[in-house]
Amino acid sequence: MTSHSSLRRSLAALAAAAVTAIALSACSSGGSAAPTPTEGASDGGKLNVQLSWIKNEEFSGEFFADSKGYYKDAGLTVTLTPGPSTGAAELLSGKTDIALSDAVSIGSVVASEGAPLKIIGTTYQKNPFTVLSLKSKGDIATPADLKGKKIGVQDSNTALFKALLAANGLTDKDVTIVPVQYDPAPLLNGDVDGFIAYLTNEAITVKAKGVETTNLPFADNGLPFVAETVTTTDDMIAKHRERLKSFLVAEIKGWTDAVKDPEAGAKLAVENYGKDLKLDLTNSVAGAKEQAEKLVVSDETAKNGLFTISDELQKSTIKSLAGAGVTLTPKDLFDLSLLEEVYKAHPELVKYAG
């Protein structure tokens, strides 16, 4: 885990700039007992997957899928490419087949450019954004506590923070927005009262320094949207549907393992896949547990399986996008028919907690 992991949390503002330019120029268990389809092998089974960030514990499920052979069992050869990236540019240029991204980044480019992209599932049922504060100073526990406070906001997250304010009847006139980078030092130094962070990252690293913290999670305060979304192109869905379904099977198995044993997933990141990053094991384990217990699973996944997105969550995601100035319908952004077919063929995968 690194203090700079928010670097790739680019949202609405990003799509109108770098992604748009590239779009215009460019016109990887349930356990070994579970069935493993081999449809992917029929057309070569190669998939390039763009990760949204560095190879840390955020991708525990992918590391399990690779190391335990779930991709291979599904007839796939998967390349995991580290970020930071939202993946939209790589998808549009044909450099990647699948991107792990977020609904705001993908929704922005779909809305602004009519980009042929679809979210076919999601790792995180809840987005991990939070307003992090020190209990001894800002102690921002409710939206009302934001009033009159200095909030450190990264450029890429400004639109999203303003959407959080709007969702709670506030505007940027109710707070003082202080431009910051991705290191929470301004919060620790007392230069700001709150800091836009990730529940699975800075919220953990700051607390690990021995200070009491308070979180105001976006997802619980009017701005729920899915994150670490499995995103692909309309063309991939049309031409390589079975390959994508095979990938989803392997992903479900990998993330089943990650949910059951987050510590093992963190060790895969620290000791293997992200070894060169010199990740902190204690922080990585904490992050893996946080995502496994609070972000990846929900009442929806308990009922219908990992990666599913309920109609209600689709609608709330669309509403959150509207708050960030992105107008779409669920059909514009989501295609969950592949996941539905996967679970119909392999209903035993639904019981990830069994």
C-alpha positions in Angstrom: 0.0 0.0 0.0 1.3 3.4 -0.9 0.2 6.9 0.2 -0.1 7.8 -3.5 -2.7 5.3 -4.4 -5.4 7.9 -4.9 -3.4 9.1 -7.9 -5.5 7.0 -10.3 -8.8 8.0 -8.7 -9.6 10.2 -11.7 -13.3 10.9 -12.2 -15.6 13.1 -14.1 -13.0 15.8 -15.0 -10.6 13.3 -16.5 -12.9 12.1 -19.3 -13.4 15.5 -20.8 -9.7 15.9 -21.2 -7.1 13.1 -21.7 -9.6 10.3 -22.4 -11.6 12.4 -24.9 -8.4 13.2 -26.8 -7.4 9.6 -27.1 -11.0 8.5 -28.0 -11.0 11.0 -30.8 -7.6 10.0 -32.1 -8.3 6.2 -31.8 -11.6 6.3 -34.1 -7.9 -12.7 -14.9 -12.7 -19.9 -5.5 -15.2 -21.4 -5.2 -12.6 -24.1 -5.3 -11.3 -26.7 -7.7 -14.6 -28.6 -7.5 -16.5 -25.9 -9.3 -16.9 -26.4 -13.1 -14.4 -24.6 -15.2 -15.6 -23.7 -18.7 -13.1 -23.8 -21.5 -14.9 -21.6 -24.0 -12.1 -19.1 -24.0 -9.7 -21.6 -25.5 -11.7 -21.9 -28.7 -10.5 -18.5 -29.9 -7.0 -18.3 -28.3 -8.2 -17.2 -24.9 -5.9 -14.2 -24.7 -7.0 -11.2 -22.6 -5.2 -8.1 -21.7 -6.5 -6.6 -18.4 -5.7 -3.1 -17.4 -5.5 -2.6 -13.6 -6.6 0.7 -12.2 -3.6 1.0 -9.9 -0.3 -0.7 -8.9 -0.2 -4.4 -8.1 -1.2 -4.1 -4.5 -3.9 -5.9 -2.4 -6.7 -4.2 -4.4 -6.3 -6.9 -6.9 -6.1 -9.9 -4.5 -8.8 -11.7 -6.5 -6.9 -11.4 -9.7 -3.7 -12.6 -8.0 -5.6 -15.7 -6.7 -7.1 -16.3 -10.1 -3.7 -16.3 -11.7 -1.7 -18.1 -9.0 -4.3 -20.8 -8.5 -4.7 -21.4 -12.2 -8.4 -20.3 -12.4 -7.6 -18.3 -15.6 -5.8 -21.3 -17.1 -8.6 -23.7 -16.1 -11.0 -21.4 -18.0 -8.9 -21.6 -21.1 -7.4 -18.1 -20.7 -4.0 -16.5 -21.0 -4.4 -13.3 -19.0 -2.0 -10.4 -18.8 -2.4 -8.1 -15.8 -1.0 -4.6 -16.6 -0.5 -2.3 -13.7 -1.8 1.3 -13.6 -2.4 3.9 -12.7 -5.2 4.2 -15.3 -8.9 4.4 -15.6 -8.5 2.0 -18.5 -10.9 4.0 -20.8 -8.1 5.2 -23.1 -6.6 1.7 -23.4 -10.0 0.2 -24.2 -10.8 2.7 -26.8 -7.4 2.4 -28.5 -7.6 -1.4 -28.5 -4.6 -1.8 -26.2 -6.6 -3.7 -23.6 -9.6 -6.0 -23.6 -10.8 -5.4 -20.0 -10.3 -2.5 -17.6 -10.8 -2.5 -13.9 -12.1 1.1 -13.5 -15.0 3.0 -11.8 -18.4 4.0 -12.9 -17.7 7.8 -12.9 -14.6 7.5 -15.2 -16.3 5.2 -17.6 -19.7 6.9 -17.4 -18.0 10.3 -18.2 -16.5 9.1 -21.5 -19.6 7.2 -22.5 -21.7 10.4 -21.9 -19.3 12.9 -23.4 -18.2 10.9 -26.5 -20.7 8.1 -26.9 -17.8 5.7 -26.2 -18.8 2.1 -26.8 -18.0 0.8 -23.3 -20.0 -1.3 -20.9 -19.6 -2.3 -17.3 -20.3 -6.1 -17.1 -19.7 -6.5 -13.4 -18.1 -4.9 -10.4 -15.7 -5.9 -7.7 -16.6 -3.2 -5.2 -20.3 -2.8 -4.3 -19.5 0.4 -2.5 -17.0 3.0 -3.7 -14.1 3.5 -1.2 -14.0 7.4 -1.2 -14.1 9.1 2.1 -13.5 12.5 3.7 -10.8 11.6 6.2 -10.3 13.8 9.2 -8.5 13.7 12.6 -10.8 13.2 15.6 -8.8 15.8 17.4 -9.3 18.5 14.8 -11.9 18.2 12.0 -13.8 15.2 13.3 -16.1 15.2 10.2 -18.6 12.5 11.0 -21.7 13.9 9.1 -22.2 16.1 6.0 -23.2 18.9 8.3 -19.8 18.8 9.9 -18.3 19.9 6.5 -19.6 23.4 6.9 -16.9 25.9 7.5 -14.1 23.3 7.2 -11.0 23.3 5.0 -11.0 20.2 2.8 -8.0 19.0 0.9 -9.1 17.9 -2.5 -7.1 16.6 -5.4 -7.8 18.1 -8.8 -9.1 14.8 -10.2 -11.6 14.5 -7.3 -12.9 18.1 -7.3 -16.0 17.3 -9.4 -16.8 14.2 -7.2 -16.4 16.2 -4.0 -18.8 18.9 -5.3 -21.2 16.1 -6.2 -21.0 14.9 -2.5 -21.8 18.5 -1.4 -24.7 18.8 -3.8 -26.1 15.4 -2.6 -26.2 16.8 0.9 -27.7 20.2 0.2 -24.3 22.0 0.3 -22.2 23.9 -2.2 -18.5 24.8 -2.4 -19.3 28.1 -0.7 -20.0 26.1 2.5 -16.4 24.8 2.6 -12.9 25.9 1.7 -11.5 23.7 -0.9 -7.7 23.4 -0.6 -5.8 21.9 -3.6 -3.6 19.0 -2.4 -1.8 16.1 -3.9 -2.2 12.5 -2.7 0.0 12.5 0.4 -2.2 13.1 3.5 0.6 15.2 5.1 -1.6 18.3 4.9 -4.1 16.6 7.1 -1.5 15.4 9.6 0.1 18.8 9.7 -3.2 20.5 10.4 -3.3 22.5 7.2 -6.7 21.0 6.3 -9.6 19.7 8.4 -10.5 17.0 6.0 -8.8 15.1 3.2 -10.3 13.1 0.3 -9.0 9.6 0.7 -9.7 5.9 0.2 -11.1 3.8 3.0 -8.7 1.0 2.0 -5.6 3.2 1.8 -5.0 6.6 3.4 -7.6 6.0 6.0 -5.6 3.0 7.1 -2.1 4.5 6.7 -3.0 7.6 8.7 -4.6 5.6 11.5 -1.5 3.4 11.6 0.5 6.4 12.7 -1.3 6.2 16.0 -3.8 9.0 15.6 -7.6 8.7 15.9 -9.5 9.4 12.7 -13.0 9.9 11.5 -14.4 8.9 8.1 -17.3 10.3 6.1 -17.8 7.6 3.4 -19.2 8.9 0.2 -21.2 5.7 -0.4 -23.1 6.1 2.9 -23.7 9.8 2.5 -25.6 10.3 -0.7 -23.1 9.3 -3.3 -23.1 5.5 -3.9 -21.6 4.2 -7.1 -19.7 1.0 -8.1 -16.0 0.9 -8.3 -13.3 -1.5 -9.6 -15.7 -2.2 -12.4 -15.1 -4.9 -15.0 -15.4 -2.8 -18.1 -15.0 -3.8 -21.8 -16.1 -2.7 -25.2 -19.3 -3.4 -27.1 -17.1 -5.0 -29.8 -15.6 -7.5 -27.3 -19.1 -8.4 -26.0 -20.2 -9.0 -29.6 -17.2 -10.9 -30.8 -15.8 -12.6 -27.7 -18.7 -13.1 -25.4 -17.7 -16.6 -24.3 -14.2 -15.5 -23.5 -15.5 -12.7 -21.3 -17.8 -15.2 -19.5 -14.8 -17.5 -18.9 -13.0 -14.5 -17.4 -15.9 -13.8 -15.1 -15.9 -17.4 -13.9 -12.2 -17.2 -13.0 -12.7 -13.8 -11.4 -15.5 -15.0 -9.2 -13.4 -17.9 -8.0 -10.4 -15.6 -7.4 -12.4 -13.1 -5.4 -14.2 -15.9 -3.5 -10.7 -16.8 -2.2 -9.9 -13.1 -1.5 -13.0 -12.7 0.6 -12.4 -15.9 2.5 -8.7 -15.2 3.2 -7.8 -11.5 2.7 -4.5 -12.0 4.6 -3.4 -14.5 2.0 -4.4 -12.1 -0.8 -2.4 -9.3 0.8 0.6 -11.7 1.0 0.3 -12.5 -2.7 0.6 -8.8 -3.4 3.4 -8.0 -1.0 5.6 -11.2 -1.5 4.9 -11.9 -5.2 3.0 -9.7 -7.6 3.9 -6.4 -6.0 7.2 -7.5 -4.5 9.2 -4.8 -6.2 6.9 -2.1 -4.7 8.1 -2.9 -1.2 4.5 -2.8 0.2 3.9 -2.7 3.9 2.4 -6.1 4.9 0.5 -4.8 7.9 -1.2 -2.0 6.0 -1.8 -4.3 3.0 -3.5 -6.9 5.2 -5.7 -4.1 6.8 -6.7 -2.9 3.3 -7.5 -6.4 2.1 -9.7 -7.0 5.1 -11.4 -3.7 4.7 -12.3 -4.3 1.1 -13.3 -8.0 1.7 -15.6 -7.2 4.6 -17.1 -3.8 3.6 -16.7 -3.2 -0.2 -16.8 -6.4 -2.1 -19.7 -8.1 -0.4 -23.3 -6.9 0.2 -26.8 -8.2 0.6 -26.9 -8.3 -3.1 -23.8 -10.5 -3.5 -25.0 -12.8 -0.7 -28.2 -13.4 -2.7 -27.0 -13.3 -6.3 -23.2 -13.7 -6.2 -20.0 -11.6 -6.5 -19.7 -8.9 -9.2 -23.5 -8.5 -9.5 -25.0 -5.0 -9.5 -28.6 -4.8 -8.4 -31.2 -2.6 -10.2 -31.2 -0.3 -7.2 -27.4 0.1 -7.2 -27.5 0.7 -11.0 -30.0 3.5 -10.4 -28.1 5.0 -7.5 -24.9 4.9 -9.5 -26.7 6.8 -12.3 -28.0 9.3 -9.8 -24.5 9.8 -8.4 -23.2 10.4 -11.9 -25.8 13.0 -12.5 -24.5 14.8 -9.4 -21.1 14.9 -11.1 -22.7 16.3 -14.3 -22.9 13.0 -16.2 -26.3 12.1 -17.7 -26.9 8.5 -18.6 -29.4 5.7 -18.2 -28.5 2.2 -16.8 -28.7 0.7 -20.2 -26.1 3.2 -21.5 -23.6 2.0 -18.9 -24.3 -1.5 -17.8 -24.6 -4.9 -19.5 -25.0 -7.6 -16.9 -26.4 -10.2 -19.3 -23.0 -12.0 -19.4 -22.9 -12.3 -15.6 -26.4 -13.6 -15.5 -25.5 -16.3 -18.0 -22.5 -17.3 -16.0 -24.5 -17.8 -12.8 -27.3 -19.6 -14.7 -24.7 -22.1 -16.0 -22.8 -22.2 -12.7 -25.2 -21.5 -9.8 -22.8 -23.1 -7.3 -20.5 -20.0 -7.7 -23.2 -17.8 -6.1 -22.3 -19.3 -2.7 -18.9 -17.7 -2.3 -19.3 -17.6 1.5 -20.0 -21.4 1.8 
